[in-house]
Amino acid sequence: MAKASGIIKIEGTVEDLTFYKKDGKNFVRKKGGIAKERIANDANFVRTRENNSEFAHSGSSGKILRLALGSMVFKAKDSKLSSRLLQTMSRIKNMDTTSARGERNVAIGIATPEGKLQLKGFDFNGNAPLKGVFFAPYTLNTTTGEIAITNFIPLEQLNYPQGATHISLQSAVVHLDFATSESEIAYSPIVNLPIDLTMASQTLLPSSVPSGSGVKLFLFMISFYQEVNAVQYSLKNEEYNVLNILEVV
């Protein structure tokens, strides 16, 4: 590593030199690292290859889940969703105790009780976790997918963002096979309510419960709106919306 003392201060890479600033001073170093060919073929890097394989698999499994959720995930997510899903899928993959190292996979891990627990309660929008937004009692029927909310008072049982006048509630059931990427989703009708003191019980019942190999995910979504001249608008690009996996079976 050398200190750059020229008149022109640059940052970045030029051919095999990297220019950077640290503690207010400019430095330059030669690019290094291990050749990809060596990592791919050298016996000394077998563990690295195994780790890279499982890392890539965990990343692709997170993408499979996002795609299975359809438009719901686009309405309730944060900027770190991909990295948080990667970490979760990696933990689920670790629950695969039968496959060889480098071949452990999410499909086997999620089939275990411990693997299901890793995904249960996952919030797709880390800035709006269900437990921090919704305080009404509810029950989930995993046979029908029904979410029953008893005596719900929006104004008292919601942590709602400033400017919100209405909410929409929706449930969904997703059948997902991580081994084949096959999925099917069924939604409940959307229930739209004003944020006021009106007390009423609400029922969210998906149109069906998809079946097949893999797992079933039961989801609950809350969306916030502001009504202006009888038209409801999403708040700040939907950054306050909630999407949570209530259960995995």
Steps between C-alpha positions, in 0.01 A plus 500: 500500500629845410393854580391708202669840504419635154304817429204313350310298758288218360301214646421173326681244289731561207625180337662307788519794744236599754490859628314571825477746788539411868505739795522794263806364320527352152649155442562269208543122500534228243200280443543158652296195577488137401433402141152360431651201322694404811193526724302288255758221469757506781441232766602753766184698426246218523339660807478832319323333209258331737423827677455683170261233374280516808512880504376514140227247579378706797486809282300328229260356761427850625419604144269199460306612807471860381369389161248265662342788691417691185397862538470484879874521556529809278248680722680431828878472498808683618834572335671214687244230419729302269783485754262415787344221296847371412585473869169327578537253213854425611376411848228280350759329279703424810207291627572249223691238697499231230672657199876526459672829569469721195172329404280594795179660376197697611244246374623241750563751778150652479347154536625485860319667792813704570514619140137611502562701817772699322243634252200532730443862599718641222422864418562600140509864603742522789397862554141393570498173696157355572555495877581871497199603290204272572379442856161335454448135599462258210492129426626305199336182371766313303237266352304777327754782513249721679622786718235608750540838672265557793358841596758695302522875574741649243564829679598326824662180376725630224830684499417692184716757319418868503252592231346155467120498490429142386649153506459191289529150644569191293614144558654245264608138495804401294596147406870493418738221408857627535633191321307563177419875537134414441254720687137599520338784694141567607384836636216612722280792397642833617329658801528880494425691820515858626737559789243596758337371819254269329519152656440202273624145459671425170553175312762447230437176310712405196317364198670162548789324669747386231638150547798301381853413604703751695369737766207734552555859609220699663537875449341813643527839331409848624506799264454866593324767295408865515164604364479828310175599329362147523814346344743290704873535437785282627723666756861578399546223247348247740800510736274457806325186378525170687547150356560219746523120480269393782561128467687237300365146475 
